[in-house]
Amino acid sequence: MNWIPSAVLAFALAFTLPAFGQGRELPDFTRLVEEQGGAVVNISTTQARKPAVAVPQIPGMESEEGQEFFRRFIPRQPPSQPGPRQESRSLGSGFIISKDGYILTNEHVVEGADEITVKLTDKREYKARIIGTDKRTDIALIKIEPNGLLPAVKLGDPGKLKVGEWVVAIGSPFGFENTVTAGIVSGKGRTMQDANLVPFIQTDVAINVGNSGGPLFNMRGEVVGINSRLFSPTGTYLGIAFAIPIDVALDVQKQLQSTGRVSRGKIGVTIQEVSRDLATSFGLDKPRGALVVSVEKGSPAERAGIESSDIITKFDGKVIESQSDLPRVVAAIRPGSKAELEVWRKGGARPLSITVGEWQEDRVAGLEAPQRPRQVAAANRLGVMVSDLTAKQREDLKVQGGVVVTEVRPDARADVRRGDILLSVVHKGQHTEIRSAEQLNRVLAGLDRSAVLTLQVRRGESMAFVVVNGLADKG
C-alpha cells in the first residue's frame, strides 16, 4: 500500500492549491496614468528669506513631537551661498483643472512665494500668478498663460468613494516628478483640529514631501481629492495620508476665481461633541448633534434664540450627526441667507430660524483662571470644594450665577480644576442653573449615587460640558 507522509502532502498542496484571494487580478493603473498624468504639474517657488520666527502652535499639540504629527510636506532648503539676496525654495505638486491654465494646489505650497514656476510633463515651464488662497481649507488657485490648450483632469464625486476602494496619487515626492503611487481609501470624513471645515479622505497611498497639492484619482481616472498632509512624527510616510475632497476644493475655487476671496457663513457658537453619557444626561435618544457650549454676544445665534446647552440636530435641512458636521454646513451657506434649524432643548425638539452671518478671523481668548475667593464651602458629592462668587467677580466674569471650584480632592468625581466656574447641572434632560454653593449641594444631595449628570463649566473665556458618572455617598 502506497502512502505519503502528511508533511510531504502539505508541502505539495501548498504549490498546487491557489492561495486565498488570488482569483482576482490586481488593478492596472497604466491607462489611468497615460490619460491623466499629463495634467499633473510640478510646482516650485522662490521667496526672500525672512528672519526666523517661532513655529505657530496647533492648539492641543504644543509638544515638538505633536507639532511634527501634521508636518506639511514642503521642503525648505537654505541657499548654497549666503548673500544680500537670500532665497528659500519649496517644491510641491498641482493639477490643471481647465485647458486655459487654471491650476489647483495647496495653499501651503505657494504661501509667501515671490515667484512660482510650473513645470509640465513635456518639460514646458511657465511663471504662475496666484488668483487666490484659502488657509482654512489649504486650497490655492494659480494661473499660467499657455501658448495653447492644456490637458485638464476629469473631476469625480468623492461622495461615491467607498472605504477599501483603490486610489492613485501622482506628484513629485522629494522632487521626483510624475511619481505614481497607489493604495486604498482607509477612511472618510476625518476631521483635524486645525482644519474643521474639511472632511478629509484617509488613504494608505504613499505620500511624501513634494506630493502636496497633487491629485488623488479613483480608478475611473477622476480626481476625487487633493493630497494635503500625512500623519507622521518624522514628516515621512508611515502608512496614513489625508486628501481634501475635490468638492470642497471646487467650492473654494469658484469663489476664488470670481472674487479672489472666500466668504463663509457663521452663527457665533462654541460647540462640543455629544458623547453617549452626554446624550443620556440631556435625555437624547442617542449621541448625535452638536452641543452648544456658549453663544457669542450679539451673534446671529443669540438673535435666533439659540441657548447654551442646546443640541443642534438639524441645520438648513441637513441632519447634524456629529460636532464636525455643523461648521461645514454653516460655512457653506452664503452670509445673509436665512436657514431653519432644530435644537434639542430640555427634553424636546424645537425649531428655530436664523440669518447666517459672515465668518471672520478667529480671536484667541485668554484662559486665565479667576482669582480664588476667600470663603470656601464644604466639599460636596462631586468631591470638590466650591464657593459663591462675589458681586464683583460676577460683574467681571459677566455671569448671573455660578460657583467657583476652590479645591479638587484626589477622589473627585468631576474632571474640573481649581478656578473653574460651575454654571449649571443637567440631569435626565432637566437643566438647573447654579446660583450658590448651598443650592448646588442640595441638588446633588437629591440624586442617586449612580446618577449620570453633566456640569456646564467655564474656564477662563472657554466653556465646556463635563460628564459626571456617579456621585460620592456624601461630601
C-alpha angles and dihedrals in degrees: 000000000000118000137177122210112246093238091055091047092051090049091052093047090053088066097041104043118073115245117248112275096014092110091086123066121235114253120269113226098180097098092047091052093046093051101039106023093085091065093058115093139194115234125201126176137194127204137169109259115249128205113279115271133187115277109252112250123236108225110257093014103078097142120094091241091049091052090052092054092081099031109160114233103241116114122219116204125192117235117266092233124029115228144145091285105049117179138187124208130209133191133209145137139254142168136230114247099178132034092236093065112272111148132191122212140142122294091229091057093064100026111136093358119159092188131019123198122193119198121195126208090257089059095253112143130204136180111239133206126210114248093184144319136213117203094189092066097023092238127144130182116204132176135214127189107230126191091234143356117316131212111262131198126249114243123224140191113263089193088073094053114116127207107256094031119134117253134178132213125202120190148108109282110187088352096300098137124222095010114170123209130170140197142130138283105266098184144340136223095028113171125209122204092233096042108040094156093067124075094204124214108230117212140168091224111134104256123173144162108318097028090096112123095014123129129263110212132200119219091269089065094252124136109242100166150006115243104237116156146358134218107238140126089215103043092245128101116284100167104285126085135163134218131193110239110250093232089061090049094048093052088054092043093055092053093045092050094049102038108005092239140066122244117201136183123248133183102182108244136130110221140194135199116263108235124195091260092050091049090053092047092051094044093246119153094233140348105289141125132035118290113224108227098176140356121222115241112256092005127139087254093057091047090050092053098250110157136200109268093032114130112218107217101166134026128180091346094308123116113238105217097169142009092262092060096064101062091051094047094047094043091054092059118093112247111256093031121125120236137182121228140176126221132190107229129172095339100319144075118254129187120224137177125221140183106221118231129207123271118240133182113301118254119221112229124210119248101205113143118236120254114277116252121236101229113070127192125217119278115270136209090285090068093243134106118233138183137199117261117245120237089253092052092050090050093049093045093041093228130134097211142350137117130246124236108236101173136014117206122216090248094049115151094205126070095229135127136223108275095031116133116226108210108170146356124227120197126166091344094308117122121209120185114220112235101166143000090253092053092048091052090050091052092049092046090060095056129091119255090246094048118138110214139162130227123207104222131190118201112182104308094337129093131204142163115236122199119222116200106200134337137245118260090248142349 
